[in-house]
Amino acid sequence: MQNRLKDGDKMVIGVTLVNVVPGQEKVAYNELLKIKGIKDVYHVFGEFDFVVISNVEGLSALNKLVDTIRESENVTKTQTIVGAEL
């Protein structure tokens, strides 16, 4: 799941599960789409409201991206899974 960059660092795939304030799904969806590094946002049903797929340069960048997601007043909870090569 990880691709090498020119300088030897690895791209990291992150899957972040996101809960938002009830009734704010459309607003939160549009906010998520504007965050650099997010590739896809899926509205889902179940324990979480969205599945966010990101592709960034390293774990530090993924951490910053998740912090940006959490800064939204519409986001109430996140859980992130990091992809790894087999």
Steps between C-alpha positions, in 0.01 A plus 500: 500500500793733539681649203857630507566867432807624315687579823434155649215599732182296481154618413255398770141398438270596786142392556329730748155424636317819592190585704337840467233706674158364399349708220839639393594221260491713183703780658755255641522318165583824318757594766672163471526525121698825535777351717826442314600133496146362512434293189147367562216555744220245532179556696420170674242357736585334829723603788672774296366763259793520255794298378783730389783367284823699503837468332780702658880509533568314824342447840572854615298639210218254574496616862474864388220413258301324774558797730356723227193277475454514878517882500160516331223595741281248313726202574429317827721190468767346278677167478789454256642183349837510323554287190812286477679294239494122530 
